[in-house]
Amino acid sequence: VKAPLPVDKLIQIEKTETGSVKLKVYASYLGSFGLFLTVTTITCQILTQVFSVGSNLWLSKWTSDTTAATDGVEDGPIRNYYLEIYAAFGLCQMIATWASSFSLAFGSIYASRGLHISMLYSVLRAPMSFFDTTPTGRIVNRFGKDIDVVDNTLPGNLSSAMNCFVLVCGTLVVITYSTPVFAAVIVPIGLLYYFVQRFYVTTSRQLKRLESVSRSPIYSHFSETVTGASSIRAYKVERRFVTTSEDRVDINQMCLYPSMVSNRWLGIRLETVGNLLIFFATLFSVLGRDSLDAGIVGLSISYALQITSMLNYAVRMSSEIETNIVSVERIQEYADVPQEAAWRVEPRPQPQWPDKGMVKFQDYRVRYREGLDLVLLGIDFTVNGGEKIGIVGRTGAGKSSLTLCLFRI
């Protein structure tokens, strides 16, 4: 006895990825961003921090220079020399910041436009089976919320993450330059930061996916309710539809609230570990007070006091990137849906085709999509040119299916 063939459901369950976001998703976004703009943005972000640290080190050197003033009177040429170099650092930092902001803005526009166009063309060229098994609200969710994340949220996350990353690197360089022994604690504390972040990201990323998937039924139900509003009122089932809507919103909130809680969990642990960096930076500065330059130590402590918030924000933004890149993953999923046949298929008919109006079906078989039973089996008929025919039959005989076949739908 043959096992029965598996039958597909009428509406397919929305696919949810698990595990870390694949590298091809990042490659897809950066490919839409553009190689030149990507390199320009990263380079300018690094240069911005280099000039910022350089200006602070130069200011520290200026305050420690005993020849800059004699008996409380500033030496004009020396003062002008320090001011000119300091102004040059500021000007270069401004130019690098401007270039980084503009390249990021243009790259984000290109990336968003490219992803939107690829998904739009793919959906427009999708076969009818795709629309038969995919609710309208699910498609609206991809073109609405997911595109909004790529348009507005993801570029801000990228900018903040890169900015915080180079700030943290600059801070660690300054502290290590001031107190070289501080390098001994960077690795263990860095590993602790890494494990905290990875533990958080694993949870946050999956919660984001679940929240995105649970949002689609809300859109679908709302669209169906608006379409059938007259029938709902006529049959007096408003309460049932309101209850269904509330239940779907509750399910969505069940995924959203844990995401907010996990965010606070991350914040508490990052604050704790960040305070360890401040403690060690201050401790090593006090222990080496007899051999360290006062200006450099002051600069080091001022940087150390900021590192907690910077590290907190950097880890949070990198986590947000991995969480929100899920929207790119979902867009890419629709950009890769199976496509209809090409506009032009070889071999093509002769230019004078058709030379006579005749339609011939020979042993014609058709099913609505893969996995479903045949709805027409072994159809044979011929319609000669000039004939007028009608399709008749009982309910379920296949009249509509045959008509759809004539139009190749």
Protein Blocks (a to p, Z undefined) as FASTA:
>chain_A
ZZddddddfbdcddddedjddfklmmmmmmmnopklmmmmmmmmmmmmmmmmmmmmmmmm
mmmmmklpgghiacfklmmmmmmmmmmmmmmmmmmmmmmmmmmmmmmmmmmmmmmmmmmm
mmmmpcfklmmmmcfklmmmmmmmmmmmmmmmmmmmmmmmmmmmmmmmmmmmmmmmmmmm
lmmmmmmmmmmmmmmmmmmmmmmmmmmmmmmmmmmmmmmmmmmmmmmmmmmmmnopmmmm
mmmmmmmmmmmmmmmmmmmmmmmmmmmmmmmmmmmmmmmmmmmmmmmmmmpcfklmmmmm
mmmmmmmmmmmmmmmmmmmmmmmmmmmmmmmmmmmgccdddfbdcddddfklcfbdcddd
ehiacdfbghiacfbghiacdddehiacddeddehilpmmmmmmmnoZZ
